[in-house]
């Protein structure tokens, strides 16, 4: 088809469907409940069965959509592609339905009545933002299974009942309302609590007066001594993280962890939620002390991202990309604090902190010069030029440099901690996100009015190398660059037949 014919075809469609570009709005629904079946039969076939019941307010089209992504995993996953055997009914009557768009189902409700939709979800993706099963276990994310009414306010209550084997366990951060039923007061919360269902280990300890739970699959894979060591590390790290913001915003916290050989050898990945996080590891990583950094990073996200976050991402929208130039703050600054709170809690030593930071500096130097703002925006498209995750390391080092500059300007009376607490109180506690200008204004206030416009222009919005030589000495530090030169004598040799 030529370019011209494509344009003509598009024009013809626009005439045939003049309402197609208009926003979709569902008939209002209420009394929303989800039933999730994940038992040995379902897990064995890698299928999770889901039904959603609700009351339609009137006759008309009920439009139900499934998210395209999970907050914290900055990529479009299109969860609707995993759905099969969709159907809708009211009592014993089947209801007509069709697709309104690729991830929206339109159900014809003949009157104000109770409606049930049901479908099966393919759970075969070992990914923090997906759903996955083994014969005796499964996990799922709410964004994968819980549909929402298009155009309706997200402030609706909902409950979830998990149907499973009597001997299987359930672990989630979602508040329990009865035996296997859980509830959330709005859709954002509903999809922010991943679930473990099946046979797995779970233990708990107390940290700063809060309960910390650790659920691990497969059962028996994490030894008691390793688990005790992790608890000891987190008992030192979490109070340091809480001190930055002045509070712990959750009643309990759950670490959900899977270690499976399907995951790339030697890799580890985490995804944050408001009172939990979900890690997937290669089994060879288990017991490695470096995991403390992963745990520290994801737990710090319970403040920085799940509560304090850029205005571009407040509120979350689930049907499209939601880019921000400030992802380097959400991820990179979080990574800096993972290192810093390990140091403050004496989980690592100053030489360990310097070694980790030097590794990040080396990683930055090895990649194509990339502006932090550009890297933040590009997260959604996963560049293949090596800079896909550069906003982690480069954002972390930017955090260190800003921390030093603030401390120097304030005679060490204020720090990057001051900035984080300031924005937490002035934006998150006011029910909104922060803007780029608010970030730099908070940095300037902490530094006694010092301008950071040049720093932002050169090193955050620009691609100039970080000013290590001028900033590190302010903290009594110096970056040592080692260069290896291979001597050449101007002589070459080669082997012969002998």
N, C-alpha and C positions, 0 to 999 in steps of 0.2 A: 504494500500500500504506500503510495506517495505521501509526502507531507500535505499536499493540497487535499487529497482525499480524506486524510485524518481530520483536517479542520472541518470539512463539509459534514463528515459523520458526526462530529461533536456538536455541530450546529443543529443537525437534525434531531439528536437526542434532546437537546435543550428545548426544542419546540415540542417534542412529544411528551416530555416530563417537566413542565414548568415549575413544579414544586420540589423537584429532587434536591435542590441546593438548600432548601429551607431547613432550619434546625428541627430535629426530631423531638417530640414531646409525647410522653406516655400518659395514658389515663392514670390518675393518681392511684396508688396502691398503698395498703397498710397491712399491719399484722403479718410481717414477713418472717418466715421461718425456713431454714435450710436443713435438709436431712442428707448426711453424707454416710455412705456405706463403704467401709474399708475393713473387710474381714479376710480370712485366709483364701476364700474362693475368689474374691475380687483381686487381692494382691497377687495371686497366682497367675491371673490373666493380665495383670498390669492395667486394670480398669478400676476407676473409682466411680461409683454410681451416686448421682446427685439428684435431689428433687427440691424444688422451691415452691412453697405455698404462700398465698397472699390473698387479700381481699381487694377486688377491683371496685373503685368508687362508683363506676357507672358503665354503661355499655360503651364500647369503642375499642380502639387499638391499645393494647398494653405492649410497650416497647421495652424489651429487656436487653441490656448490653453487657458484654464481658470486657474487662480491662485489656488493654494492649500491652501494658508493662507493669512492673512492680516497683514502687518507689525504693530508691537505693540501688537498683540495678538499671543503669541508664542506657537501656536498649529496648527497642520495640520487639516484643516476643509474640504478639498476636495469638493469645491463648485460645481464641475461638477455633483455631485450626485443629485443636485436640479433641473437639466435641463431636460425638456421633449419637445416633438414635434419639434425637430430640423429639419431644412430643408435649402436648398440652391437653388438659382436660378440666372439666368442672363436674364433680360428682362422677357419674358413669358416662358422661357425654364427652366425646373427643371434641377439641376446638380446632378450628382452622388456624394455620400460622404460615408465615413466610419470612424471608430475610429482608429487612429494611436497608441494611448495609452489611459489609463483611462480618462485623462482630455484633450485630443487633438483630434480635428475633422479634417479630411482630405477631402478637396473638390476638385473635378476634374474640373479645369478651362480649357475649350477647346481652348481658345485663350486669347490674351490680351483684357480684357473687364471689365465692371463693374459687380460686383457680390454682391448679398445680401444674408446674412444668417439670419435666424430668429429662435427663440426658446422661450419657456416659462420657467419662474423661479419660483419655489415654495418659497413663502416668508412667512414663518410661524415660524421663529426662533427669539425669543426676546433675542438678543445677540448683543453686540457692533460691532462685526465683521461680522454680518449676514444681512439678509433682513427680514422685518416683516411688516404686514399690519393689520389694523383695517378697518371697513367699511368706515370711513371718513379720513383715514390717512395711510401713509406708509413711511418707510425709506429703503434705500439700500446703500450698499458700492460698489465702483467701482470694487473691486476685485471679487465680486459676479457675475457681469454682463458683464464686458468689456473684451472680448477676445483679445489676442495679437498674432501676427504672430511668430511662432517658428523660432528661429535662426536669426531673424531680429533685428537690433539695436533698442533699446527702445526710441531713440530720434526722435520719429515721432509725428507730430501734429495730434490732433483729436478733434472733436466736439461732443457734446451730446445735443439732443433735448428731452425735457420731455413733453409728451402729457398727459394732465390732464384736470380736470374740470375747466371751466372759473373762478369759484369762489374760487378755491383752491390756496394755496400759495406754493411757492418753496423756500427752504432755503438751501444754500450750500456755501462753501468757494470757489468753482470753479468760475473763472471770467466769467461774463455774456457777451455774444457777441451780443445777440438780445433778444427779449421778453422771450422765454423759452429755449433759446439755450446758451450753455456754452462751453468753450474751454480750452484746456491744450496743452502745448508745447511739452510734452513728456509723456510716459506711466507711469512713476513713479508719476508724478503729477496727471495724469488722475485718478488713483485709490486711491488717497489720499484725496479726497473730498467727504465725505458722503453726502447724500441728504435727506432732509425732504420734503414730498409732502402731501398736504392735508389741514385740518383745524387745526391750532395750533396758539398759541400766539407768537408774536415776538416783541421785543422792543430793544432799543439800548441806549448807553451812550458813552461818550468820556472818554478815559483813556490815559493819557500822549500823547495827540494829535492824538490818534488812535481811530477808531470806534470799540466798543465792542457790539456785538449783542447777544441776548439771546432768543432762540427759544424753546418753551416748549409745550409738548403734555401730556395730553389732554388740550384743551383750557379751561381757567378758573381755572385750578388746582393750579397754582402758583399765589398767591394774589399779588396785586400791592405793598403792604408793604414788603412782602418777597422778591420780585424782587428788590425793592429799596435797601433793606438791602444787597443783594448779590452784587449789583453794588457798594455800598459803600465799602464793603470788598475788592473787586477786584481793586478798584481805589487806595487802599493802598498797595495791594500785588504786582500787576503787575509792578509798577515802581521799586520795590525792586528787582524783578527778572531781569528786564532789566539792572539794575545797575551792576549785576554780569558780564554780557557780553558786556556792553557798547552800546547796541543798541536794538531796537525792530525790528525784521526782517520781520514783516508783516504789510500790510496797514490796514487791518481790521481783527478782530478775531470773530468767531462765536461759541457760546456754544449751542450745540444741546442736548436737554434733554427730555427723556421719563420717565414718572412715571406711572407704570401699576401694577395691582395686580397679573399679571402672574409672575412677578419677585419675587424671594425669599423674604419673609417677613423680613424687617429691613435691607436689603442689598442695596449696591450702587456700581456701577462699571463704570469706565471711560476708554476711548480709545483715544489716542492722534493722531492728524494730524497736518500738517504744519501750518495751520492758523485756526484751529478749534479743538474741541474735542467733543466726544459723550458720554453722561452719560445716564445710565439706573438705575432707582431707584425704590425701593419699596415706595409706596405713603406715608407710615408712616414716612419716612425719610425727606420728604419735610419740609423746614423751620428749620431743625436742624442746629445749628451753625457749627457742625463738617464738613458739606459739603464744607466749605471754604477750608479745607485741600485737598479735592478731586479736587476742581477747581484749587487750587494752584499747585498741583502735575501735573495735565494734561497740564496746560498752561506752566509750566516750561519745559515740554517735547518739546515744540515748539523750544526750543534751544537745550536742552540735549536729543537727540535721533533723532528728525526730521532733525536736522542739524549736531550737534556734535554727532558722534556715533562711535562705534568700527569698525575697518577696516574689521573685519569678516562680517560686514553687509553692506558694500559699494562695489558695488551697491546692492540693494535688488534683490534677485532671488525669483521667485514666485512658482516654481514647486517642491520645496523640503524644508526640514528643513534648517535653516541657524544659527546654534548654535554659541555662543561665551562664553568664560569664563568671559567676562566683563559685563554681564547683571546686576551684582550688582551695577555697576557704572551707567548704564542707568536707572535702576529703584530705587535702594536703595539710591544713592546720590540724585536723584530727590526727593525722599521722605524726605530726610533730608532738602533739600532746601524748600520744601513745608512748613515744620515746621518753618524753620529759617526765611523765608520771611514773614510768618504770624507774627512772633515775631518782626522783624524789622519794619513791617508796623503797629505794635500795634493792630493787629487784635486779637492776644492772648497776654497773660502776661507771664513774666518769670516763675511763678509757673505753668502756663498752659503748657509751653514748657517742663519744667522738668517732669511734670506728663506724657505727651505724650511719652517722651523719656524713662521714667521708665517703662511704659507699653510695649514699644518695647523690652527693656532689659529683662523684665519678659517673654515675648513671646519667645525670643531666649533661655532663660534658660529652658523653658518647652519642647523644641524640642530636637530631636536627634542631637548631635554635628555634624555639617555639614560645610564643607569648602565652602566659598563664591563662589569660582570658580566652584566647583562641583554643587552647587545649581543653578548657572547660566546655566550650561549645561543641567541640569535635568529639566529645565522649560518646555522643549519640550515634556517630557513624563509624566508630572504631577504625581510625586511620591505620593504614598498613605500612606507613613509613617509619615505624618504630616509636612513635610518640603517643600511642594509644592511651597509656596510663601515666604520662609524664606529669600530669597535674598532682599526682600523689607525691613523688619525690621532690619536684620543683616547688610545689606548694608548701611542703614540709620545711624545706630550707628557707623559703621566703618567710615562714613563720618564725624561724630562729633569728633571721636577720632583723625582722621587725621587733622581736622581743628584745634583742640587744640594743637597738636604736631607742626604743621607748625607755628602757632602763637607764641608758646613758643620758637621755634628755631630762629624765626626772630624778637623777641622782639615786637611782635604784629604789625609788619609793613606789613606782608603778611599773607595770609590765604588760605583756600580752594578756595575762589573766584579767587585768583591769578592763581591757577591751571586750573580752568574752563575757564577763559579768555585766558590763554596761549594756551591751546589746541584748543579752538574755533578759534583763530587767525592762529595758525600754522598748523592745519589739515583741519577743515571744510572750512575755507576761501581759502585754497589751493586745495579744491576739492577732499579731501580724508578723510578716517577715521583714528582713532588713534589706536596704538598697545598697548599691555600690557607694553612693555618697555618704550614707549613714555609717558604713564600715570605715571609710577613711576619716570621717569626722570623729569617730570614736577613737581611732588610732591617734589622731592629732591631739585630742583632749588628754589622752593618757600620757602623751609626750609633752604636756605643758603648752600646747598650741603650735608645736613644730609642724611645718608643712611636709606632707609626704607626696605632694603632687609630682615632683620630679621622679621619686622612686616608683610611683605608679606608672608614669609615662614610660620610663626606661625599662623597667624590669617586670611589670605585671601586664601592662597593655603593649609593651615593647618586647624586643628579643635580645636586648643587650645582656652580656654576661653579668651575673650577680657581682656586686662590689665587695668581694670577700676581703680584699687587701685593706679597704678603708673601714669596714664594719667590724670584722673579727677582732682587731686589736682593741676596740672599745671594751671588749670583755676579756682582754688578756689572752686572746686566742690567735693562732696563726695557721693558715692552711699551707701544709707542706706538699709541694708537687714533686713527685719522683719521676725522673725521666731516665730510661735505659737506652744507652747508645751502644750499638753493636760495632766494634772496631772492624776496620777493613784494611787489609795489608796490600790490596791490589793483586792478590794471587788467588787463582782458582784451581781446584783439583777435580778430577773425575775418575771413576773406576774403569778399568779395562776388563778384558775377558777373565783375567785371573782374580 
